[in-house]
Amino acid sequence: MRSQKRWQSIALRVGGILLAILLILPQIPSVFIGENAQLIGGVPNLYAFFAQQPKDILIASLSEEVNSIPTFSKRSILVGREYVLPYHMGYYREMRQRAIDLLTAQYSSDRQIVKSFINQYGVDFFVLDRDAFEVDYIDDSDWLEQFETVADAAIEQLERGEKLILQRSIRQCAALRLRRFVVLDANCVAGEDS
Protein backbone atom coordinates (compact mmCIF):
# COMPACT_ATOMS: atom_id res chain seq x y z
CA MET A 1 0.00 0.00 0.00
CA ARG A 2 2.77 2.36 0.96
CA SER A 3 4.64 1.50 -2.24
CA GLN A 4 1.55 2.28 -4.32
CA LYS A 5 1.15 5.72 -2.72
CA ARG A 6 4.82 6.41 -3.32
CA TRP A 7 4.45 5.60 -7.04
CA GLN A 8 1.35 7.78 -7.28
CA SER A 9 3.26 10.63 -5.67
CA ILE A 10 6.14 10.21 -8.14
CA ALA A 11 3.72 10.00 -11.07
CA LEU A 12 1.97 13.20 -9.96
CA ARG A 13 5.28 15.04 -9.63
CA VAL A 14 6.51 13.88 -13.05
CA GLY A 15 3.14 14.80 -14.56
CA GLY A 16 3.29 18.23 -12.94
CA ILE A 17 6.80 18.83 -14.23
CA LEU A 18 5.82 17.76 -17.76
CA LEU A 19 2.77 20.00 -17.66
CA ALA A 20 4.89 22.93 -16.51
CA ILE A 21 7.35 22.29 -19.34
CA LEU A 22 4.53 22.13 -21.88
CA LEU A 23 3.13 25.43 -20.65
CA ILE A 24 6.39 27.34 -20.25
CA LEU A 25 8.55 26.29 -23.21
CA PRO A 26 6.21 27.52 -25.98
CA GLN A 27 6.48 30.96 -24.42
CA ILE A 28 10.18 30.95 -25.31
CA PRO A 29 10.11 30.79 -29.16
CA SER A 30 13.86 31.03 -29.63
CA VAL A 31 14.27 27.69 -27.88
CA PHE A 32 12.27 26.06 -30.68
CA ILE A 33 12.87 28.24 -33.70
CA GLY A 34 16.27 29.85 -33.44
CA GLU A 35 17.12 33.13 -35.06
CA ASN A 36 17.92 31.77 -38.53
CA ALA A 37 14.92 29.51 -39.04
CA GLN A 38 13.10 31.75 -41.49
CA LEU A 39 10.83 30.61 -44.27
CA ILE A 40 12.72 30.39 -47.54
CA GLY A 41 10.90 30.48 -50.85
CA GLY A 42 11.60 27.89 -53.50
CA VAL A 43 12.20 30.24 -56.45
CA PRO A 44 14.13 33.37 -55.41
CA ASN A 45 14.59 34.57 -59.01
CA LEU A 46 10.83 34.57 -59.50
CA TYR A 47 10.23 36.56 -56.32
CA ALA A 48 13.01 39.01 -57.19
CA PHE A 49 11.52 39.57 -60.65
CA PHE A 50 8.12 40.44 -59.23
CA ALA A 51 9.59 42.52 -56.40
CA GLN A 52 11.11 44.77 -59.11
CA GLN A 53 7.72 45.31 -60.77
CA PRO A 54 5.28 48.08 -59.74
CA LYS A 55 3.50 47.35 -56.44
CA ASP A 56 0.03 47.39 -57.99
CA ILE A 57 0.53 44.50 -60.43
CA LEU A 58 -1.72 41.44 -60.39
CA ILE A 59 -0.33 37.97 -61.03
CA ALA A 60 -2.46 35.06 -62.28
CA SER A 61 -1.31 31.47 -61.95
CA LEU A 62 -2.56 27.96 -61.29
CA SER A 63 0.88 27.00 -59.98
CA GLU A 64 1.35 26.04 -56.34
CA GLU A 65 4.24 28.52 -56.27
CA VAL A 66 1.85 31.46 -56.63
CA ASN A 67 0.93 31.07 -52.96
CA SER A 68 4.43 32.26 -51.99
CA ILE A 69 4.51 35.37 -54.18
CA PRO A 70 2.63 37.68 -51.76
CA THR A 71 5.03 36.71 -48.97
CA PHE A 72 8.32 36.92 -50.85
CA SER A 73 7.59 39.54 -53.53
CA LYS A 74 4.98 41.65 -51.76
CA ARG A 75 2.80 41.55 -54.88
CA SER A 76 -0.86 40.56 -55.33
CA ILE A 77 -2.12 37.37 -56.87
CA LEU A 78 -5.52 36.79 -58.42
CA VAL A 79 -6.10 33.49 -56.65
CA GLY A 80 -4.14 30.66 -55.10
CA ARG A 81 -4.96 27.27 -53.66
CA GLU A 82 -4.23 28.48 -50.12
CA TYR A 83 -6.67 31.36 -50.58
CA VAL A 84 -9.65 29.32 -51.80
CA LEU A 85 -10.82 28.21 -48.39
CA PRO A 86 -14.55 28.07 -47.65
CA TYR A 87 -14.46 29.95 -44.35
CA HIS A 88 -16.91 32.58 -45.62
CA MET A 89 -19.29 31.70 -48.44
CA GLY A 90 -19.20 35.11 -50.16
CA TYR A 91 -15.40 35.14 -50.17
CA TYR A 92 -15.24 31.49 -51.23
CA ARG A 93 -17.61 32.03 -54.15
CA GLU A 94 -15.50 34.92 -55.42
CA MET A 95 -12.21 33.00 -55.08
CA ARG A 96 -13.73 29.92 -56.68
CA GLN A 97 -15.01 31.98 -59.62
CA ARG A 98 -11.57 33.54 -60.08
CA ALA A 99 -10.00 30.07 -60.15
CA ILE A 100 -12.56 28.85 -62.69
CA ASP A 101 -12.05 31.93 -64.87
CA LEU A 102 -8.27 31.50 -64.72
CA LEU A 103 -8.50 27.80 -65.54
CA THR A 104 -10.78 28.63 -68.48
CA ALA A 105 -8.43 31.36 -69.77
CA GLN A 106 -5.23 29.35 -69.33
CA TYR A 107 -6.61 26.46 -71.36
CA SER A 108 -8.45 28.49 -73.98
CA SER A 109 -7.71 28.51 -77.69
CA ASP A 110 -9.94 31.58 -78.09
CA ARG A 111 -7.97 34.83 -77.83
CA GLN A 112 -11.12 36.81 -76.97
CA ILE A 113 -11.72 34.69 -73.85
CA VAL A 114 -8.14 35.33 -72.73
CA LYS A 115 -8.39 39.08 -73.48
CA SER A 116 -11.68 39.33 -71.59
CA PHE A 117 -10.14 37.56 -68.60
CA ILE A 118 -7.13 39.91 -68.61
CA ASN A 119 -9.37 42.98 -68.85
CA GLN A 120 -11.93 41.78 -66.29
CA TYR A 121 -9.36 41.18 -63.57
CA GLY A 122 -6.60 43.58 -64.61
CA VAL A 123 -4.02 40.79 -64.83
CA ASP A 124 -0.46 41.94 -65.58
CA PHE A 125 1.42 38.63 -65.59
CA PHE A 126 0.77 34.91 -65.92
CA VAL A 127 3.07 32.44 -64.18
CA LEU A 128 3.05 29.08 -65.94
CA ASP A 129 4.61 25.84 -64.77
CA ARG A 130 6.69 24.35 -67.60
CA ASP A 131 4.44 21.28 -67.57
CA ALA A 132 1.17 23.26 -67.40
CA PHE A 133 0.13 22.10 -70.86
CA GLU A 134 0.36 18.40 -70.11
CA VAL A 135 -2.74 16.40 -69.17
CA ASP A 136 -1.08 15.08 -65.99
CA TYR A 137 -0.66 18.64 -64.71
CA ILE A 138 -4.43 18.88 -64.29
CA ASP A 139 -5.06 15.20 -63.56
CA ASP A 140 -2.54 15.15 -60.73
CA SER A 141 -3.80 18.33 -59.09
CA ASP A 142 -6.40 17.79 -56.37
CA TRP A 143 -7.02 21.53 -56.39
CA LEU A 144 -7.74 21.81 -60.13
CA GLU A 145 -9.79 18.63 -60.14
CA GLN A 146 -12.32 20.21 -57.75
CA PHE A 147 -13.31 22.48 -60.67
CA GLU A 148 -14.38 19.32 -62.45
CA THR A 149 -16.31 20.63 -65.45
CA VAL A 150 -13.71 23.24 -66.41
CA ALA A 151 -10.78 20.90 -65.66
CA ASP A 152 -12.33 18.18 -67.83
CA ALA A 153 -12.81 20.64 -70.69
CA ALA A 154 -9.16 21.71 -70.38
CA ILE A 155 -8.01 18.08 -70.45
CA GLU A 156 -10.10 17.45 -73.58
CA GLN A 157 -8.47 20.42 -75.33
CA LEU A 158 -5.00 19.19 -74.38
CA GLU A 159 -5.81 15.66 -75.56
CA ARG A 160 -7.02 17.04 -78.91
CA GLY A 161 -3.69 18.82 -79.24
CA GLU A 162 -5.22 22.27 -79.55
CA LYS A 163 -2.72 25.13 -79.48
CA LEU A 164 -3.81 27.23 -76.56
CA ILE A 165 -3.36 31.02 -76.49
CA LEU A 166 -1.02 31.11 -73.49
CA GLN A 167 0.96 28.18 -74.85
CA ARG A 168 1.38 29.92 -78.23
CA SER A 169 2.36 33.18 -76.50
CA ILE A 170 5.37 31.79 -74.64
CA ARG A 171 7.90 32.61 -77.37
CA GLN A 172 6.80 36.22 -77.91
CA CYS A 173 5.52 37.20 -74.47
CA ALA A 174 7.90 35.59 -71.97
CA ALA A 175 9.06 38.26 -69.52
CA LEU A 176 11.05 35.72 -67.50
CA ARG A 177 12.13 32.15 -68.21
CA LEU A 178 13.21 29.88 -65.38
CA ARG A 179 13.85 26.16 -65.22
CA ARG A 180 10.39 25.36 -63.79
CA PHE A 181 8.40 28.47 -64.75
CA VAL A 182 7.67 30.95 -67.51
CA VAL A 183 6.27 34.40 -66.73
CA LEU A 184 4.14 35.91 -69.50
CA ASP A 185 3.38 39.61 -69.90
CA ALA A 186 -0.43 39.77 -70.06
CA ASN A 187 -0.44 42.93 -72.21
CA CYS A 188 1.66 41.11 -74.79
CA VAL A 189 -0.65 38.08 -74.66
CA ALA A 190 -3.73 40.27 -75.14
CA GLY A 191 -2.17 42.18 -78.02
CA GLU A 192 -0.40 39.36 -79.82
CA ASP A 193 -1.96 38.34 -83.13
CA SER A 194 -0.27 34.99 -83.70
N, C-alpha and C positions, 0 to 999 in steps of 0.2 A: 504494500500500500504506500509506504513511504517512498519507495523507488518510483512508483507511478506518479506521485505528486512532484517528485524532483524532475522527472522527464517533462511533465506538463509545464513546470516553471521554466525549464530551459527552452522548451518549444515556444512559449509566450515571449520570452526575451528575444530569441532569434527572430521570431515573427515581427516583434516591435522594431528591432534594428532594421530588418529588411523594409518594413513600411516606411521608416524614417528615411532610409536611403532613397527609396522610390519617390518620396515627396520632396526631398531636398536637392538631389542631383539634377533634376531637370531645370531647376532654377539657376543652374550654373552652366549656361550653354557652351562656354569655351571648353569645358571638360569633354563634351561630346563632339563638338564641331571643329574646334581649332580655328586659328585665324585665317588659314589658307584654304579652307574647304568651301570654296565658292562654286556656284554653278558655272559650268563651262559649256558654251554652245558647241554644236557639232560642226558648224561651217562658218568659221570666222570671216572668211572672204565675202561670204554672202551678207553677213551682218554689217561688215565695214562698207560694202557697196551701198546698202540702203541707208546707213547712217550718214553718208555723204549727200544723199538726196534731200530735197526740201522736206520739212517736217510734216507738211500736210498731204503727202502722197498716200495713196491707198494701194495695197498689194493684194492680189487675188491668187490663191493657190489651193489645190487639193492635197498638196504635200503635207506630210506630218511635220516637216521642218518649219512650216509657216507659224506654228504655235510658239516658236522661240523668237520670231522676229520682233514682236513688241518689246520683249525683255532685253534683247541684245542690240537692237537697232533703234529702239524708241520710235518706231513707225507703226502706222495702223494697218491692220489686215481686214479684209472683207469678212472672212469667216475662217474658223479653224475647228478641228475636231474637239479640242478642249473647251471651245466656247459654245458648242451646240449641246448644252445641258438643259434638260427640261425642268429647271427649278422655278420658272415662271412661264406660264403658257404663252403670254404675249411675246415675251422675249424669245422663247423657243421657236414659235411660229416664224418670227422674222429671221432668225438665224438659219432655220431649216430651209426657208424659201431662198435665202442667199446661197446656201449650199447647192440647192437644186438648180438655181439659175446658173451658178458657176459650172456645175457638172454639165449642164446643157450647152453652155457656151464653149467649154473646153473641148467637147466632143462633137462640135457642130461643123458641118461642111458648108453652111450657109453664112456668108460674110455678114449679112444684115442682122442675123441673130447675135453674132459676136459684137458688132458695132452697137446694137441696142443695149446689150449687157454692159459694155464699156461706158456708154453714155448714161444709162440708168443709175449706175453705182459710182461713176466717176473714178473708175479703175485707172491707175497709172502704169502698173507693172503686173505681169503674170510670172509666177515662179513655177516652172515645170520640172518634175523629176525626169531624168533621162529615159526612164522606162514607162512614162505616162501613157504612151500610145501603144502599149501592149495589153492584150486582154487580161493577163494575170494581174496587172496593176489594179484593175477594178475588182476582179474575182477574189483576190487575196486581201482586199480591204474590207474589214467588218464595217468601218464607218461608211464607205461609199455604197456598200451593199444594202444599207438601211434605206437608201433612196432607190428602192428596187426598180420601179418603172423606168426612171431616167437612167439608172446604171445599166439595166438590160438593153435599153435603146443604144447606149454608148457602146456596149459590147458588140451589138449587132453591126454597128457602123464599122468598128474595128475589124470584125470578122469578114465583112464585105470588102475590106481594103480601101475604104473611102479615104481620100486625102482631106484631112480636117484642116480648118483655117489656121489654128494655132500651130499645128504640125508643119504646114506649108510656110508659115511665117518665121520659122526658126532662123533660116539663113539670112534673111534681110533685116529682121527686127531684134536679133539677140543683142541685148545691152550688156550682158555678162554671161560668159560660158565657164562653167566649173565641171569638175569630173562627174558629179551626181546631178547637177542642176543646170537649167538654162533660164535666164531671166529675159523676158520679152518686154519691149516698150509697147504699151497698149496703144499709144497714138500711132505708132508705126503700123501695128496690126490693123487698126481701124482704117488707116489710109492706104494700105497696100492694095494694089490691084492685080496681084498674081493669081 
